[in-house]
Amino acid sequence: MATHQWCSYIGKNSWPELLGTNGDYAASVIKGENSSLKVTVILVGSPVTGDLRCDRVRVWVDESRIVVKNPTAG
């Protein structure tokens, strides 16, 4: 998922430094930086809606709960 310009009002909207970390840890870091975001840890390949929401961050993890995609608002 790409970073979208219209999400810039939320402040930081991408967390590439969390790639390779534990998904639950990554979610807590993101939520700690911006408590207004809805942060969800999701297994890669799971079906999700295609709508864009600047208040949502999906943390994509593998079977070991390791972050495999850059968490991005949108």
mmCIF file of the N, C-alpha and C atoms, coordinates in Angstrom:
data_MODEL
# 
_entry.id   MODEL 
# 
loop_
_atom_site.group_PDB 
_atom_site.id 
_atom_site.type_symbol 
_atom_site.label_atom_id 
_atom_site.label_alt_id 
_atom_site.label_comp_id 
_atom_site.label_asym_id 
_atom_site.label_entity_id 
_atom_site.label_seq_id 
_atom_site.pdbx_PDB_ins_code 
_atom_site.Cartn_x 
_atom_site.Cartn_y 
_atom_site.Cartn_z 
_atom_site.occupancy 
_atom_site.B_iso_or_equiv 
_atom_site.pdbx_formal_charge 
_atom_site.auth_seq_id 
_atom_site.auth_comp_id 
_atom_site.auth_asym_id 
_atom_site.auth_atom_id 
_atom_site.pdbx_PDB_model_num 
ATOM 1   N N  . MET A 1 1  ? 0.845   -1.177  0.000  1.00 0.00 ? 1  MET A N  1 
ATOM 2   C CA . MET A 1 1  ? 0.000   0.000   0.000  1.00 0.00 ? 1  MET A CA 1 
ATOM 3   C C  . MET A 1 1  ? 0.889   1.238   0.000  1.00 0.00 ? 1  MET A C  1 
ATOM 4   N N  . ALA A 1 2  ? 0.617   2.140   -0.883 1.00 0.00 ? 2  ALA A N  1 
ATOM 5   C CA . ALA A 1 2  ? 1.439   3.334   -1.024 1.00 0.00 ? 2  ALA A CA 1 
ATOM 6   C C  . ALA A 1 2  ? 1.032   4.406   -0.023 1.00 0.00 ? 2  ALA A C  1 
ATOM 7   N N  . THR A 1 3  ? 1.977   5.273   0.297  1.00 0.00 ? 3  THR A N  1 
ATOM 8   C CA . THR A 1 3  ? 1.668   6.427   1.140  1.00 0.00 ? 3  THR A CA 1 
ATOM 9   C C  . THR A 1 3  ? 0.935   7.443   0.276  1.00 0.00 ? 3  THR A C  1 
ATOM 10  N N  . HIS A 1 4  ? -0.145  7.989   0.781  1.00 0.00 ? 4  HIS A N  1 
ATOM 11  C CA . HIS A 1 4  ? -0.962  8.909   0.017  1.00 0.00 ? 4  HIS A CA 1 
ATOM 12  C C  . HIS A 1 4  ? -0.819  10.313  0.571  1.00 0.00 ? 4  HIS A C  1 
ATOM 13  N N  . GLN A 1 5  ? -0.683  11.295  -0.335 1.00 0.00 ? 5  GLN A N  1 
ATOM 14  C CA . GLN A 1 5  ? -0.484  12.679  0.078  1.00 0.00 ? 5  GLN A CA 1 
ATOM 15  C C  . GLN A 1 5  ? -1.598  13.166  0.976  1.00 0.00 ? 5  GLN A C  1 
ATOM 16  N N  . TRP A 1 6  ? -2.829  12.769  0.716  1.00 0.00 ? 6  TRP A N  1 
ATOM 17  C CA . TRP A 1 6  ? -3.934  13.282  1.511  1.00 0.00 ? 6  TRP A CA 1 
ATOM 18  C C  . TRP A 1 6  ? -3.918  12.747  2.939  1.00 0.00 ? 6  TRP A C  1 
ATOM 19  N N  . CYS A 1 7  ? -3.061  11.801  3.245  1.00 0.00 ? 7  CYS A N  1 
ATOM 20  C CA . CYS A 1 7  ? -2.924  11.305  4.614  1.00 0.00 ? 7  CYS A CA 1 
ATOM 21  C C  . CYS A 1 7  ? -1.849  12.078  5.382  1.00 0.00 ? 7  CYS A C  1 
ATOM 22  N N  . SER A 1 8  ? -1.232  13.061  4.761  1.00 0.00 ? 8  SER A N  1 
ATOM 23  C CA . SER A 1 8  ? -0.134  13.769  5.406  1.00 0.00 ? 8  SER A CA 1 
ATOM 24  C C  . SER A 1 8  ? -0.576  14.563  6.628  1.00 0.00 ? 8  SER A C  1 
ATOM 25  N N  . TYR A 1 9  ? -1.869  14.875  6.737  1.00 0.00 ? 9  TYR A N  1 
ATOM 26  C CA . TYR A 1 9  ? -2.348  15.651  7.880  1.00 0.00 ? 9  TYR A CA 1 
ATOM 27  C C  . TYR A 1 9  ? -2.231  14.887  9.198  1.00 0.00 ? 9  TYR A C  1 
ATOM 28  N N  . ILE A 1 10 ? -2.078  13.564  9.144  1.00 0.00 ? 10 ILE A N  1 
ATOM 29  C CA . ILE A 1 10 ? -1.979  12.786  10.379 1.00 0.00 ? 10 ILE A CA 1 
ATOM 30  C C  . ILE A 1 10 ? -0.571  12.815  10.964 1.00 0.00 ? 10 ILE A C  1 
ATOM 31  N N  . GLY A 1 11 ? 0.359   13.437  10.253 1.00 0.00 ? 11 GLY A N  1 
ATOM 32  C CA . GLY A 1 11 ? 1.753   13.437  10.694 1.00 0.00 ? 11 GLY A CA 1 
ATOM 33  C C  . GLY A 1 11 ? 2.490   12.287  10.031 1.00 0.00 ? 11 GLY A C  1 
ATOM 34  N N  . LYS A 1 12 ? 3.282   11.588  10.788 1.00 0.00 ? 12 LYS A N  1 
ATOM 35  C CA . LYS A 1 12 ? 4.014   10.453  10.237 1.00 0.00 ? 12 LYS A CA 1 
ATOM 36  C C  . LYS A 1 12 ? 3.006   9.431   9.731  1.00 0.00 ? 12 LYS A C  1 
ATOM 37  N N  . ASN A 1 13 ? 3.216   8.927   8.502  1.00 0.00 ? 13 ASN A N  1 
ATOM 38  C CA . ASN A 1 13 ? 2.262   7.972   7.949  1.00 0.00 ? 13 ASN A CA 1 
ATOM 39  C C  . ASN A 1 13 ? 2.910   6.733   7.347  1.00 0.00 ? 13 ASN A C  1 
ATOM 40  N N  . SER A 1 14 ? 4.184   6.491   7.685  1.00 0.00 ? 14 SER A N  1 
ATOM 41  C CA . SER A 1 14 ? 4.888   5.315   7.201  1.00 0.00 ? 14 SER A CA 1 
ATOM 42  C C  . SER A 1 14 ? 5.970   4.938   8.212  1.00 0.00 ? 14 SER A C  1 
ATOM 43  N N  . TRP A 1 15 ? 6.130   3.650   8.468  1.00 0.00 ? 15 TRP A N  1 
ATOM 44  C CA . TRP A 1 15 ? 7.065   3.168   9.475  1.00 0.00 ? 15 TRP A CA 1 
ATOM 45  C C  . TRP A 1 15 ? 7.974   2.073   8.925  1.00 0.00 ? 15 TRP A C  1 
ATOM 46  N N  . PRO A 1 16 ? 8.847   2.399   7.956  1.00 0.00 ? 16 PRO A N  1 
ATOM 47  C CA . PRO A 1 16 ? 9.728   1.382   7.363  1.00 0.00 ? 16 PRO A CA 1 
ATOM 48  C C  . PRO A 1 16 ? 10.721  0.789   8.362  1.00 0.00 ? 16 PRO A C  1 
ATOM 49  N N  . GLU A 1 17 ? 11.004  1.527   9.424  1.00 0.00 ? 17 GLU A N  1 
ATOM 50  C CA . GLU A 1 17 ? 11.947  1.037   10.434 1.00 0.00 ? 17 GLU A CA 1 
ATOM 51  C C  . GLU A 1 17 ? 11.399  -0.166  11.202 1.00 0.00 ? 17 GLU A C  1 
ATOM 52  N N  . LEU A 1 18 ? 10.104  -0.448  11.065 1.00 0.00 ? 18 LEU A N  1 
ATOM 53  C CA . LEU A 1 18 ? 9.497   -1.577  11.787 1.00 0.00 ? 18 LEU A CA 1 
ATOM 54  C C  . LEU A 1 18 ? 9.494   -2.869  10.974 1.00 0.00 ? 18 LEU A C  1 
ATOM 55  N N  . LEU A 1 19 ? 9.948   -2.822  9.727  1.00 0.00 ? 19 LEU A N  1 
ATOM 56  C CA . LEU A 1 19 ? 10.072  -4.043  8.933  1.00 0.00 ? 19 LEU A CA 1 
ATOM 57  C C  . LEU A 1 19 ? 10.999  -5.019  9.649  1.00 0.00 ? 19 LEU A C  1 
ATOM 58  N N  . GLY A 1 20 ? 10.584  -6.267  9.736  1.00 0.00 ? 20 GLY A N  1 
ATOM 59  C CA . GLY A 1 20 ? 11.412  -7.295  10.368 1.00 0.00 ? 20 GLY A CA 1 
ATOM 60  C C  . GLY A 1 20 ? 11.229  -7.406  11.869 1.00 0.00 ? 20 GLY A C  1 
ATOM 61  N N  . THR A 1 21 ? 10.418  -6.546  12.463 1.00 0.00 ? 21 THR A N  1 
ATOM 62  C CA . THR A 1 21 ? 10.171  -6.621  13.904 1.00 0.00 ? 21 THR A CA 1 
ATOM 63  C C  . THR A 1 21 ? 8.907   -7.438  14.171 1.00 0.00 ? 21 THR A C  1 
ATOM 64  N N  . ASN A 1 22 ? 8.628   -7.713  15.424 1.00 0.00 ? 22 ASN A N  1 
ATOM 65  C CA . ASN A 1 22 ? 7.408   -8.400  15.815 1.00 0.00 ? 22 ASN A CA 1 
ATOM 66  C C  . ASN A 1 22 ? 6.202   -7.499  15.539 1.00 0.00 ? 22 ASN A C  1 
ATOM 67  N N  . GLY A 1 23 ? 5.132   -8.063  14.971 1.00 0.00 ? 23 GLY A N  1 
ATOM 68  C CA . GLY A 1 23 ? 3.958   -7.287  14.602 1.00 0.00 ? 23 GLY A CA 1 
ATOM 69  C C  . GLY A 1 23 ? 3.267   -6.609  15.763 1.00 0.00 ? 23 GLY A C  1 
ATOM 70  N N  . ASP A 1 24 ? 3.195   -7.293  16.898 1.00 0.00 ? 24 ASP A N  1 
ATOM 71  C CA . ASP A 1 24 ? 2.549   -6.689  18.068 1.00 0.00 ? 24 ASP A CA 1 
ATOM 72  C C  . ASP A 1 24 ? 3.369   -5.520  18.597 1.00 0.00 ? 24 ASP A C  1 
ATOM 73  N N  . TYR A 1 25 ? 4.683   -5.679  18.583 1.00 0.00 ? 25 TYR A N  1 
ATOM 74  C CA . TYR A 1 25 ? 5.566   -4.583  18.977 1.00 0.00 ? 25 TYR A CA 1 
ATOM 75  C C  . TYR A 1 25 ? 5.383   -3.407  18.019 1.00 0.00 ? 25 TYR A C  1 
ATOM 76  N N  . ALA A 1 26 ? 5.371   -3.687  16.704 1.00 0.00 ? 26 ALA A N  1 
ATOM 77  C CA . ALA A 1 26 ? 5.214   -2.634  15.699 1.00 0.00 ? 26 ALA A CA 1 
ATOM 78  C C  . ALA A 1 26 ? 3.902   -1.882  15.911 1.00 0.00 ? 26 ALA A C  1 
ATOM 79  N N  . ALA A 1 27 ? 2.830   -2.618  16.154 1.00 0.00 ? 27 ALA A N  1 
ATOM 80  C CA . ALA A 1 27 ? 1.527   -1.983  16.384 1.00 0.00 ? 27 ALA A CA 1 
ATOM 81  C C  . ALA A 1 27 ? 1.575   -1.078  17.604 1.00 0.00 ? 27 ALA A C  1 
ATOM 82  N N  . SER A 1 28 ? 2.243   -1.516  18.661 1.00 0.00 ? 28 SER A N  1 
ATOM 83  C CA . SER A 1 28 ? 2.316   -0.700  19.876 1.00 0.00 ? 28 SER A CA 1 
ATOM 84  C C  . SER A 1 28 ? 3.151   0.562   19.654 1.00 0.00 ? 28 SER A C  1 
ATOM 85  N N  . VAL A 1 29 ? 4.199   0.465   18.852 1.00 0.00 ? 29 VAL A N  1 
ATOM 86  C CA . VAL A 1 29 ? 5.015   1.642   18.540 1.00 0.00 ? 29 VAL A CA 1 
ATOM 87  C C  . VAL A 1 29 ? 4.184   2.664   17.761 1.00 0.00 ? 29 VAL A C  1 
ATOM 88  N N  . ILE A 1 30 ? 3.474   2.188   16.740 1.00 0.00 ? 30 ILE A N  1 
ATOM 89  C CA . ILE A 1 30 ? 2.658   3.086   15.919 1.00 0.00 ? 30 ILE A CA 1 
ATOM 90  C C  . ILE A 1 30 ? 1.569   3.738   16.766 1.00 0.00 ? 30 ILE A C  1 
ATOM 91  N N  . LYS A 1 31 ? 0.882   2.944   17.549 1.00 0.00 ? 31 LYS A N  1 
ATOM 92  C CA . LYS A 1 31 ? -0.196  3.462   18.418 1.00 0.00 ? 31 LYS A CA 1 
ATOM 93  C C  . LYS A 1 31 ? 0.377   4.448   19.445 1.00 0.00 ? 31 LYS A C  1 
ATOM 94  N N  . GLY A 1 32 ? 1.577   4.179   19.937 1.00 0.00 ? 32 GLY A N  1 
ATOM 95  C CA . GLY A 1 32 ? 2.216   5.082   20.890 1.00 0.00 ? 32 GLY A CA 1 
ATOM 96  C C  . GLY A 1 32 ? 2.576   6.423   20.271 1.00 0.00 ? 32 GLY A C  1 
ATOM 97  N N  . GLU A 1 33 ? 2.903   6.414   18.988 1.00 0.00 ? 33 GLU A N  1 
ATOM 98  C CA . GLU A 1 33 ? 3.239   7.656   18.296 1.00 0.00 ? 33 GLU A CA 1 
ATOM 99  C C  . GLU A 1 33 ? 1.999   8.461   17.916 1.00 0.00 ? 33 GLU A C  1 
ATOM 100 N N  . ASN A 1 34 ? 0.877   7.755   17.657 1.00 0.00 ? 34 ASN A N  1 
ATOM 101 C CA . ASN A 1 34 ? -0.352  8.449   17.267 1.00 0.00 ? 34 ASN A CA 1 
ATOM 102 C C  . ASN A 1 34 ? -1.542  7.608   17.723 1.00 0.00 ? 34 ASN A C  1 
ATOM 103 N N  . SER A 1 35 ? -2.080  7.935   18.874 1.00 0.00 ? 35 SER A N  1 
ATOM 104 C CA . SER A 1 35 ? -3.159  7.145   19.468 1.00 0.00 ? 35 SER A CA 1 
ATOM 105 C C  . SER A 1 35 ? -4.481  7.266   18.714 1.00 0.00 ? 35 SER A C  1 
ATOM 106 N N  . SER A 1 36 ? -4.589  8.194   17.773 1.00 0.00 ? 36 SER A N  1 
ATOM 107 C CA . SER A 1 36 ? -5.828  8.333   17.006 1.00 0.00 ? 36 SER A CA 1 
ATOM 108 C C  . SER A 1 36 ? -5.913  7.343   15.844 1.00 0.00 ? 36 SER A C  1 
ATOM 109 N N  . LEU A 1 37 ? -4.808  6.634   15.562 1.00 0.00 ? 37 LEU A N  1 
ATOM 110 C CA . LEU A 1 37 ? -4.809  5.663   14.476 1.00 0.00 ? 37 LEU A CA 1 
ATOM 111 C C  . LEU A 1 37 ? -5.394  4.329   14.924 1.00 0.00 ? 37 LEU A C  1 
ATOM 112 N N  . LYS A 1 38 ? -6.124  3.676   14.031 1.00 0.00 ? 38 LYS A N  1 
ATOM 113 C CA . LYS A 1 38 ? -6.599  2.319   14.265 1.00 0.00 ? 38 LYS A CA 1 
ATOM 114 C C  . LYS A 1 38 ? -5.548  1.398   13.655 1.00 0.00 ? 38 LYS A C  1 
ATOM 115 N N  . VAL A 1 39 ? -4.826  0.679   14.495 1.00 0.00 ? 39 VAL A N  1 
ATOM 116 C CA . VAL A 1 39 ? -3.722  -0.171  14.054 1.00 0.00 ? 39 VAL A CA 1 
ATOM 117 C C  . VAL A 1 39 ? -4.131  -1.633  14.207 1.00 0.00 ? 39 VAL A C  1 
ATOM 118 N N  . THR A 1 40 ? -3.998  -2.399  13.124 1.00 0.00 ? 40 THR A N  1 
ATOM 119 C CA . THR A 1 40 ? -4.395  -3.797  13.123 1.00 0.00 ? 40 THR A CA 1 
ATOM 120 C C  . THR A 1 40 ? -3.259  -4.660  12.597 1.00 0.00 ? 40 THR A C  1 
ATOM 121 N N  . VAL A 1 41 ? -2.977  -5.758  13.295 1.00 0.00 ? 41 VAL A N  1 
ATOM 122 C CA . VAL A 1 41 ? -1.993  -6.736  12.837 1.00 0.00 ? 41 VAL A CA 1 
ATOM 123 C C  . VAL A 1 41 ? -2.740  -7.779  12.014 1.00 0.00 ? 41 VAL A C  1 
ATOM 124 N N  . ILE A 1 42 ? -2.283  -7.998  10.775 1.00 0.00 ? 42 ILE A N  1 
ATOM 125 C CA . ILE A 1 42 ? -2.976  -8.885  9.846  1.00 0.00 ? 42 ILE A CA 1 
ATOM 126 C C  . ILE A 1 42 ? -1.981  -9.842  9.197  1.00 0.00 ? 42 ILE A C  1 
ATOM 127 N N  . LEU A 1 43 ? -2.371  -11.115 9.100  1.00 0.00 ? 43 LEU A N  1 
ATOM 128 C CA . LEU A 1 43 ? -1.559  -12.125 8.429  1.00 0.00 ? 43 LEU A CA 1 
ATOM 129 C C  . LEU A 1 43 ? -1.534  -11.831 6.937  1.00 0.00 ? 43 LEU A C  1 
ATOM 130 N N  . VAL A 1 44 ? -0.336  -11.793 6.348  1.00 0.00 ? 44 VAL A N  1 
ATOM 131 C CA . VAL A 1 44 ? -0.202  -11.513 4.921  1.00 0.00 ? 44 VAL A CA 1 
ATOM 132 C C  . VAL A 1 44 ? -1.029  -12.528 4.128  1.00 0.00 ? 44 VAL A C  1 
ATOM 133 N N  . GLY A 1 45 ? -1.741  -12.026 3.131  1.00 0.00 ? 45 GLY A N  1 
ATOM 134 C CA . GLY A 1 45 ? -2.602  -12.870 2.326  1.00 0.00 ? 45 GLY A CA 1 
ATOM 135 C C  . GLY A 1 45 ? -4.045  -12.893 2.779  1.00 0.00 ? 45 GLY A C  1 
ATOM 136 N N  . SER A 1 46 ? -4.317  -12.332 3.950  1.00 0.00 ? 46 SER A N  1 
ATOM 137 C CA . SER A 1 46 ? -5.690  -12.270 4.448  1.00 0.00 ? 46 SER A CA 1 
ATOM 138 C C  . SER A 1 46 ? -6.494  -11.278 3.603  1.00 0.00 ? 46 SER A C  1 
ATOM 139 N N  . PRO A 1 47 ? -7.769  -11.561 3.376  1.00 0.00 ? 47 PRO A N  1 
ATOM 140 C CA . PRO A 1 47 ? -8.593  -10.618 2.607  1.00 0.00 ? 47 PRO A CA 1 
ATOM 141 C C  . PRO A 1 47 ? -8.914  -9.375  3.445  1.00 0.00 ? 47 PRO A C  1 
ATOM 142 N N  . VAL A 1 48 ? -8.845  -8.220  2.803  1.00 0.00 ? 48 VAL A N  1 
ATOM 143 C CA . VAL A 1 48 ? -9.166  -6.949  3.455  1.00 0.00 ? 48 VAL A CA 1 
ATOM 144 C C  . VAL A 1 48 ? -9.939  -6.078  2.478  1.00 0.00 ? 48 VAL A C  1 
ATOM 145 N N  . THR A 1 49 ? -10.581 -5.054  2.990  1.00 0.00 ? 49 THR A N  1 
ATOM 146 C CA . THR A 1 49 ? -11.283 -4.108  2.126  1.00 0.00 ? 49 THR A CA 1 
ATOM 147 C C  . THR A 1 49 ? -10.270 -3.262  1.365  1.00 0.00 ? 49 THR A C  1 
ATOM 148 N N  . GLY A 1 50 ? -10.684 -2.729  0.245  1.00 0.00 ? 50 GLY A N  1 
ATOM 149 C CA . GLY A 1 50 ? -9.781  -1.928  -0.578 1.00 0.00 ? 50 GLY A CA 1 
ATOM 150 C C  . GLY A 1 50 ? -9.922  -0.437  -0.387 1.00 0.00 ? 50 GLY A C  1 
ATOM 151 N N  . ASP A 1 51 ? -10.751 -0.027  0.569  1.00 0.00 ? 51 ASP A N  1 
ATOM 152 C CA . ASP A 1 51 ? -10.951 1.402   0.787  1.00 0.00 ? 51 ASP A CA 1 
ATOM 153 C C  . ASP A 1 51 ? -9.732  2.032   1.447  1.00 0.00 ? 51 ASP A C  1 
ATOM 154 N N  . LEU A 1 52 ? -9.541  3.318   1.210  1.00 0.00 ? 52 LEU A N  1 
ATOM 155 C CA . LEU A 1 52 ? -8.420  4.045   1.799  1.00 0.00 ? 52 LEU A CA 1 
ATOM 156 C C  . LEU A 1 52 ? -8.912  4.863   2.976  1.00 0.00 ? 52 LEU A C  1 
ATOM 157 N N  . ARG A 1 53 ? -8.245  4.693   4.116  1.00 0.00 ? 53 ARG A N  1 
ATOM 158 C CA . ARG A 1 53 ? -8.608  5.438   5.325  1.00 0.00 ? 53 ARG A CA 1 
ATOM 159 C C  . ARG A 1 53 ? -7.330  5.937   5.979  1.00 0.00 ? 53 ARG A C  1 
ATOM 160 N N  . CYS A 1 54 ? -7.216  7.228   6.107  1.00 0.00 ? 54 CYS A N  1 
ATOM 161 C CA . CYS A 1 54 ? -6.002  7.814   6.679  1.00 0.00 ? 54 CYS A CA 1 
ATOM 162 C C  . CYS A 1 54 ? -5.845  7.527   8.161  1.00 0.00 ? 54 CYS A C  1 
ATOM 163 N N  . ASP A 1 55 ? -6.900  7.081   8.815  1.00 0.00 ? 55 ASP A N  1 
ATOM 164 C CA . ASP A 1 55 ? -6.813  6.780   10.247 1.00 0.00 ? 55 ASP A CA 1 
ATOM 165 C C  . ASP A 1 55 ? -6.524  5.304   10.514 1.00 0.00 ? 55 ASP A C  1 
ATOM 166 N N  . ARG A 1 56 ? -6.178  4.554   9.460  1.00 0.00 ? 56 ARG A N  1 
ATOM 167 C CA . ARG A 1 56 ? -5.956  3.117   9.605  1.00 0.00 ? 56 ARG A CA 1 
ATOM 168 C C  . ARG A 1 56 ? -4.541  2.739   9.161  1.00 0.00 ? 56 ARG A C  1 
ATOM 169 N N  . VAL A 1 57 ? -3.904  1.875   9.960  1.00 0.00 ? 57 VAL A N  1 
ATOM 170 C CA . VAL A 1 57 ? -2.618  1.298   9.590  1.00 0.00 ? 57 VAL A CA 1 
ATOM 171 C C  . VAL A 1 57 ? -2.733  -0.214  9.729  1.00 0.00 ? 57 VAL A C  1 
ATOM 172 N N  . ARG A 1 58 ? -2.428  -0.912  8.671  1.00 0.00 ? 58 ARG A N  1 
ATOM 173 C CA . ARG A 1 58 ? -2.386  -2.374  8.713  1.00 0.00 ? 58 ARG A CA 1 
ATOM 174 C C  . ARG A 1 58 ? -0.937  -2.807  8.843  1.00 0.00 ? 58 ARG A C  1 
ATOM 175 N N  . VAL A 1 59 ? -0.687  -3.633  9.838  1.00 0.00 ? 59 VAL A N  1 
ATOM 176 C CA . VAL A 1 59 ? 0.653   -4.185  10.058 1.00 0.00 ? 59 VAL A CA 1 
ATOM 177 C C  . VAL A 1 59 ? 0.625   -5.618  9.529  1.00 0.00 ? 59 VAL A C  1 
ATOM 178 N N  . TRP A 1 60 ? 1.217   -5.821  8.359  1.00 0.00 ? 60 TRP A N  1 
ATOM 179 C CA . TRP A 1 60 ? 1.205   -7.128  7.700  1.00 0.00 ? 60 TRP A CA 1 
ATOM 180 C C  . TRP A 1 60 ? 2.325   -8.005  8.240  1.00 0.00 ? 60 TRP A C  1 
ATOM 181 N N  . VAL A 1 61 ? 1.956   -9.204  8.724  1.00 0.00 ? 61 VAL A N  1 
ATOM 182 C CA . VAL A 1 61 ? 2.926   -10.119 9.322  1.00 0.00 ? 61 VAL A CA 1 
ATOM 183 C C  . VAL A 1 61 ? 2.877   -11.486 8.643  1.00 0.00 ? 61 VAL A C  1 
ATOM 184 N N  . ASP A 1 62 ? 3.967   -12.241 8.798  1.00 0.00 ? 62 ASP A N  1 
ATOM 185 C CA . ASP A 1 62 ? 3.996   -13.626 8.319  1.00 0.00 ? 62 ASP A CA 1 
ATOM 186 C C  . ASP A 1 62 ? 3.535   -14.553 9.440  1.00 0.00 ? 62 ASP A C  1 
ATOM 187 N N  . GLU A 1 63 ? 3.646   -15.848 9.224  1.00 0.00 ? 63 GLU A N  1 
ATOM 188 C CA . GLU A 1 63 ? 3.186   -16.831 10.211 1.00 0.00 ? 63 GLU A CA 1 
ATOM 189 C C  . GLU A 1 63 ? 3.929   -16.734 11.547 1.00 0.00 ? 63 GLU A C  1 
ATOM 190 N N  . SER A 1 64 ? 5.115   -16.163 11.537 1.00 0.00 ? 64 SER A N  1 
ATOM 191 C CA . SER A 1 64 ? 5.897   -15.977 12.764 1.00 0.00 ? 64 SER A CA 1 
ATOM 192 C C  . SER A 1 64 ? 5.631   -14.625 13.414 1.00 0.00 ? 64 SER A C  1 
ATOM 193 N N  . ARG A 1 65 ? 4.663   -13.873 12.888 1.00 0.00 ? 65 ARG A N  1 
ATOM 194 C CA . ARG A 1 65 ? 4.262   -12.548 13.373 1.00 0.00 ? 65 ARG A CA 1 
ATOM 195 C C  . ARG A 1 65 ? 5.357   -11.496 13.179 1.00 0.00 ? 65 ARG A C  1 
ATOM 196 N N  . ILE A 1 66 ? 6.156   -11.692 12.118 1.00 0.00 ? 66 ILE A N  1 
ATOM 197 C CA . ILE A 1 66 ? 7.192   -10.729 11.751 1.00 0.00 ? 66 ILE A CA 1 
ATOM 198 C C  . ILE A 1 66 ? 6.637   -9.803  10.670 1.00 0.00 ? 66 ILE A C  1 
ATOM 199 N N  . VAL A 1 67 ? 6.858   -8.503  10.813 1.00 0.00 ? 67 VAL A N  1 
ATOM 200 C CA . VAL A 1 67 ? 6.364   -7.508  9.858  1.00 0.00 ? 67 VAL A CA 1 
ATOM 201 C C  . VAL A 1 67 ? 7.067   -7.710  8.521  1.00 0.00 ? 67 VAL A C  1 
ATOM 202 N N  . VAL A 1 68 ? 6.281   -7.907  7.447  1.00 0.00 ? 68 VAL A N  1 
ATOM 203 C CA . VAL A 1 68 ? 6.836   -8.191  6.136  1.00 0.00 ? 68 VAL A CA 1 
ATOM 204 C C  . VAL A 1 68 ? 6.553   -7.103  5.093  1.00 0.00 ? 68 VAL A C  1 
ATOM 205 N N  . LYS A 1 69 ? 5.710   -6.128  5.434  1.00 0.00 ? 69 LYS A N  1 
ATOM 206 C CA . LYS A 1 69 ? 5.422   -4.988  4.565  1.00 0.00 ? 69 LYS A CA 1 
ATOM 207 C C  . LYS A 1 69 ? 5.528   -3.706  5.388  1.00 0.00 ? 69 LYS A C  1 
ATOM 208 N N  . ASN A 1 70 ? 5.926   -2.632  4.726  1.00 0.00 ? 70 ASN A N  1 
ATOM 209 C CA . ASN A 1 70 ? 6.042   -1.358  5.400  1.00 0.00 ? 70 ASN A CA 1 
ATOM 210 C C  . ASN A 1 70 ? 4.675   -0.906  5.915  1.00 0.00 ? 70 ASN A C  1 
ATOM 211 N N  . PRO A 1 71 ? 4.499   -0.775  7.230  1.00 0.00 ? 71 PRO A N  1 
ATOM 212 C CA . PRO A 1 71 ? 3.225   -0.272  7.752  1.00 0.00 ? 71 PRO A CA 1 
ATOM 213 C C  . PRO A 1 71 ? 3.014   1.178   7.281  1.00 0.00 ? 71 PRO A C  1 
ATOM 214 N N  . THR A 1 72 ? 1.857   1.412   6.653  1.00 0.00 ? 72 THR A N  1 
ATOM 215 C CA . THR A 1 72 ? 1.559   2.713   6.058  1.00 0.00 ? 72 THR A CA 1 
ATOM 216 C C  . THR A 1 72 ? 0.110   3.079   6.305  1.00 0.00 ? 72 THR A C  1 
ATOM 217 N N  . ALA A 1 73 ? -0.145  4.329   6.634  1.00 0.00 ? 73 ALA A N  1 
ATOM 218 C CA . ALA A 1 73 ? -1.529  4.787   6.797  1.00 0.00 ? 73 ALA A CA 1 
ATOM 219 C C  . ALA A 1 73 ? -2.210  4.792   5.440  1.00 0.00 ? 73 ALA A C  1 
ATOM 220 N N  . GLY A 1 74 ? -3.463  4.418   5.452  1.00 0.00 ? 74 GLY A N  1 
ATOM 221 C CA . GLY A 1 74 ? -4.228  4.442   4.197  1.00 0.00 ? 74 GLY A CA 1 
ATOM 222 C C  . GLY A 1 74 ? -5.081  3.293   3.991  1.00 0.00 ? 74 GLY A C  1 
# 
